[in-house]
Amino acid sequence: MFYNVENFYDCVDDPLTNDDEFTPSGERRWTPGRLHDKADRLSKVFITAGKWNAPVFIGVCEVENLQVLELLTKNAPLNKFGYKIIQKDSPDERGIDVAFLYRSEFFKPFDFQAIPVIDPVDKSFRTRDILLVSGVLNSRDTIHVFVNHWPSRYGGVMETVKYRKLAAMKLKEAISVLYSRFHEANIICMGDFNDEPTDVSVQTVLGAKTPDSSGVSGELVNLSAAWLSNAIQTLKNQYTWQTFDQWIVSDYFLHKKSGFRFLKAEILDSDFLLEADSKYGGVKPKRTYVGFKYQDGFSDHLPILLRIQSSNQ
């Protein structure tokens, strides 16, 4: 599973980041009660995604620190699944990070690294790291998971596209290094890419193609490209649904004789995650805030799921 959990902050002001609005005295009036309520609601999403058997691993973004993740994973009913956490503080100016949660009975990590996205020209630019976690799944084969949260479109799509191209280049370079060590690597890239499967950063710079059956060569395959025709995608901008949250995998993962069989990539669009869109029509993700008004919501994104099966099942 991957989920942009939208502004999962603690309630303490960090003087080094722009998190002031998510404090008890800030504009959002973000209190311990609201923080715990958010954790409860996210737990409900994770349990629903796994149909009451929580996902083996979960990538998340827009989390402030290890403390909020510990609150989440130790919260009932998630605590019975024994999630472990891999997270590293990023240099992002808002203080938000990506992280990887996993059930240690099924996934055994043996390496991880945070890959910085640095602009060689603009030294003041700061964004989230890309997190790479390598491990053995179901005691069968090694997988390598990249958790992404590429730079946003805030400030204008064209004005910020260079930063998403930069993130795409960094991810592509990291994948090339990985292939030099593991020649037919099972690679899973997940995240909020802030671009769609057909945008230049994803399709051209990263080189993530639509699925085909032409064999294996180490290319990246975008399993989310088909979602562009869905009535409901992963987030909504006024009248238009968009697919920013995506699964991108190596073709080895799909075709090689590994220990897994790919079943399905899908968007979790359960009714409780949506609400009526009175302004633009249809439905939209049910957020924690509408403007500055607090409500019993979840996120401005919908979660995405990747279903795989051990080949002997």
N, C-alpha and C positions, 0 to 999 in steps of 0.2 A: 504494500500500500504506500501511496504518497499523498500527503495532505499539506497544503498551505493553510496553517491554522489561524492566520491573521492576528497579528498583534498579541501574541501570548507573552505578556510582560509580567514581571513581578510588580510589587507596589512600591519599590524603593527607588529613589532618584539616583541614577548613576551620573556623577558630574562630568564624566568623559564622553557621554553619548546624549543624543537628542531623544530622551525618553520621558521628558517632564510631563507631557499630557497624560501619561499612564501612571499617575500617582494619585493618592487620595485628594491632594489639593490641586491637581492638574485639571485641564479642561474636560477630561473624560470621567473625572471623579472615580478613578480606578482603585477600588478598595479590596482588602483581603476577601471579603464576602463575594465580590464579583469574580475575583481570580479563582476561588474554589468552585464557583458555579461554572466558570468556563472549563475548568479541568473535568468536572462531572460530565459536561456536555460532550467534550472531546472523547471521553471514555466511552460514552454511548455510541459515538460514530465508529470507533475502532471495533467495538464488539459487534455492531451491526454489519460492518464490512466483512467480518469473518463468519457471519451467521452464527454468533454466539461461541465461536472458537477463534480467538483474536489472531490477526495476521502474524506470520512467522517473522517478518521484518517490516518496519514502517520508516519511511523517510519523511521528515517534517521540515518546514521552513517557517520563518517569522516567529522563532522562539528566542527569548532574550538570553537565557542562560541555563546552566545545568540545574539550578534550583527549581525552575518551573517544570522541567522535565521529570525531576524526581517526584515532585508533587503529583504530576500526572500518572506516572507509572506505579506509584505506591497507593494510588487512590482506588478504592473498590468501585467496580469489580475487576479492574485491570490488574490489581496486585496479585491475583492468583495465577497469572501467567508468567510472572517472574521476568519481566522485561529488563534487559541491560541497556545501557546508554553509551553511545559514542558521540561526543560533541567537543568542539573547540571554539573558543571565542574568536569571532571574526573582527576585522577592522571596520566593519560597516558603521556609518555615522549614526544610524538609528539604534545600533547595538543589537541587531537581530542576527541570528545564526541559522545554519542548517544543522540537522542532527539525524542520527540513525539509531532506531530502537530495534532490539532483536530478542527473540526467545532463545535462550542459550541451550535449551534441550534440542533444538533443531538446527541452529546456526552457530558455527564455531569460528569466530574471526581470528585471523593470524597476522593481520597487518592493517593499518589505516594511516592515512595522511590527509592533511588539509592543504589544498592547492590554491595559492593566492592568485587573485585576478588583479594584476598591477598594470597600470597604464604607464609605459616608459616615458611618455611625454608629460602627462598631467600628474605630477607627483602628489597632488592633493586629493586625487580620486580614490575613494574607498568603497568597497563593496564586500559582499559575502564571499568567503572561500568556497571552493568546490571540495566536497568531502568524498574521499575514496575509501571504501571498506572492502577488504578481500577476506573471504572465509569459505568454509566447507559447509554445504547445505545438505541436510539429511544424511550426513556421513557418506555421500555419494560422489560429489564433484565440487570443484572450486568455482565460485562465482565472484565477480568483481563489480561492486555497486558504486556508482557515482551519484551523489545527491547534489542537486543544483538549485540555485535561486539566482538567476541572471539579473543584471541591472534593469530597473524598471523603466517604463516609458514616461515617467514624470518629468515634465519639462518639454515634452514633444517627442513623437515617434522618430522623426528624422534626425532630431537633435541628439537623441540618445542611442541611435542604432549602432554607432561605433563601439559603444561599451558592450553591447550584446555580441557584436562580432568579436570583440576582444575575449569575452568569456568563451565563445565557441572555439576560438583558436587555442585557448589554454586547455580546454577539455580535449580537443583533438590531439594536442601535443602529449597530454597525459595518457591518452589511449595508445598512442604510438609507442611510448615508453613501456606501457604494459604489454603490448604485443611483442616487444623485444625480449621480455622475460617469459611470457606465456603465449606461445605462438598461435594457439587456437583458443583464445580466452573466451569464456562465457561472460560477456559484459552486459550489464544493465545500467542504463542512464535514466534517472528519473528526476523530475523536478518541475518547478515553475520557471519556464524559460522566458517569460514575458514577450515571447514571439510565438507565432504559429508554425505548424509544420512546413508551410510553403514559404515562409519568410527567409530572407537571404542568410541570416545568421545560422539557422537550423539546416536548411536544405543545401546551401552552397558552401558556406564556410565550414560547418561541422561535417557536411556530406551525408546527412541522414536521409535515406531514400524511402520510397514507398515499398511495401513488401512485394517480392516476386519469387519465382521458383527457378532462378537461373543458376543456382549453385552457390558455393561459398567461396569467399575471397577476402574475408576480413572487413567487409563493408558494414556500415551501420544501417539498420532498418528502423523506420519510425512506425511503431505499432499504433500510434494515435492519429495518423494521417486520415484514416477513414472517418474519424469523429467530426471532421469539418462539415459533413452533411447531416449530422445529428440535429434534431430539434432542440435538444438541451446539450450544451457542451460544458466546459469546466468553469467559466465565469462569464458575466454579462456586462457589456458596456452599452448603456441606454437600451436601444432596440436590438442590439446585436450580441449573440452568443459567440464566444471565442474559445479556442483550444490552446491555452498557454501551458497547461499541465500535461506532461507527455511521458510515454515510455519509449525509449530508444535503445535498441539492443544490437549486439553483434550478430551477424548472420550465422556464426558458429553456434550461438545459443539456440537458434531456431532449427538448424539442420544437422549439426554434427551428432555423432552417436555418443552423447554424454549421458548423464544419469537423469535427465529431465525431459519432459514433453510439454511444450507450450500449449496452453488451452485457450486463453482469452485475455484480452486487455479491455477494460471497460471503465466507464464513469459511474460512480455511486451517486445516483440521483434520486434517492429515497425521498418520499413526500415530506418527511419531517425536516429535511435539509433545505426545503424550498418554501417560498411564500409568494403570495400574489403580488404582481408588479402593477400597482395602481397607476403609475405614471406612464410606463412604456408598454404595458400589456403583457399578458402571459404570466410567467413566473420568474423568479430570480433567487439566487442563494440567500438564505436567511442569515444575516450578519449579526454580530454581537451589538453593534451600534447602527442606528439609522441617523446619519449626521452625528450629532452629539447625544442623541437619545439612546439610552441603554435599553436593550430588549433581550429576550431569551433566545438568542441566536447562536450561530456557530462560526461562520467564516464567509468571506466574499468569494471563495473558491469551493468547488466540489472535489471530494477525494477521488483518486483514480486507483484502480486495482489491477494487478497482474496475477492471473491464475496459472500455475504450473503444477505438474504432477511428476512424481518419481516414475521413471520408465517401467518399473516392475509392478506398478499398481494397476 
